[in-house]
Amino acid sequence: MSEVKQGLYYSKEHEWVEKVDSNKVRIGITDFAQHQLGDIVFVEFPAVGDEVTSGTSVGSVESVKTVSDIYSPVSGKVTAVNEQLEDSPELVNSSPYGDGWMIEVEVADLEEAVKELLTEEDYKTFIAEDE
């Protein structure tokens, strides 16, 4: 069974969102998603300073099985990318909620940004039928 971490928000596209401070979030793909993809060999993400829009593709994850888009669950400006993933994309598999994070985004209104996302319990229910 996939790990669903407490205190995070989730999208139906299997990204997670963690509040970093009052107007910044960290984003990655869920444990469920990395299990579905298999061994990750390459991660592509936007550049620092890029504007991202909720629900649109902001990069991709390439595994030995397939290439899958990464969708931004929030709108805002990219303030950081996880450069470790350039040399060690497998961190997404070994630590999807930790060292495998992908981007940080500054949002205008944090509460508004996460309002449409799933809670931990909602996400567990959402993926239960696929596990």
N, C-alpha and C positions, 0 to 999 in steps of 0.2 A: 504494500500500500504506500502511496506517495506521501511524503511529508508536506503538511500544510502548516506553515509557521504562524504563530499567534501574533497579533498586533500589526499585521500587514493588510493591505487591500489587494484585490485580485481582479484581473480582467477575464472576460470569456475567451480571449485569445491566449490565455495562460501566461500573462506577465504579472509580476507582483510589483507593488508600490510600497515603499517604506518612507515615512516622514523622517527627514533628516533634521530640519529645523522649521521655523515658522513659515517659510515660503520655498522650501526645497525638498525634493523627493529623490530617492534612489530607485532605479528600476532594473529588473532582471527577468529571466524566465523561471517558471516554477519547476519544482522537482518533477511534477507530473510531465511537463513539457520535455524536460531533458531526458526522461526515461523513454518517452515516445520517439524522440529523435535518435537516440543511441549516441555513440561516441562522437563528440563534437570536435571538428578539426579546424574550423575557421569561424570567426565572428566579425561581422562588418557593422559599424554603427556610425551615427552622424558625427560631425566635427563639433568641437566646443564652439559655442556662439551660434550654432544653427537654431532656428525656430522649429519646433515640432508641434504637430496638431494631433489631438486625441483621435485615435482610431485610424491613423495613417501609418504606413510603413516607415520605419526609421533605420532600417538595416536588415541584416539577415544572419541566420545561423546555419552553417553548413556542417552536416554530419556525414558519417559513412553511408547513411541511408538516403538522405535528401537534403534539399535546401529549403529553409522555412523563413518567412518574413518575421521580423520583430515589429510589433505595433506599439506605438506610444499610447499608454492608457491615460495620459494627461497632455494638456497643451502648455507650452512654455518655451524657455530658452535653455539649451544644453549648457551646463556649467562645468561638467567633468565627464570624461569617459574612462573606462577601466582599461588602461594601456597594458596591464598584465595579460589581458586576453589575447593580445597580438602574438605573444610568444607562447602562451599557455592557455589555449582555448578550452582545454580539458577541465579547467577550473569550473566551468559551467556545469559539468557533470559531477565533479567531486564536492562542490560547495555552491549550489545554485543560489542560496540565500546569503552567502557570505562572500568569499573571494571571487565568486563568479558573477557578481553584479555587473551591469553593463553601462548605464549612463545615469547622471544626475541632472535633474531638470528644475529650474527655477520657475515657479508658477505664480500667477497674479493673486489667486485666492485659494489657499490650500483646502479649506473645507469644501468649497465649490468643486475643486478639481477631483476630489475623491468621492463626491456624493453619488456618482453613478456606478462606482466600482463595487465589487462583491466583498463581503466580510469573509473572515476565515470559515465560518459555518456555512455561508452561502456557497463558497467555492468548493468545500468538501462535498456538499450535496450535488453541485454541478458536475464534478468529475467522477462521482461514485458510480454512475451508470457506465462509464468508459473503462473502469479499472477491472 
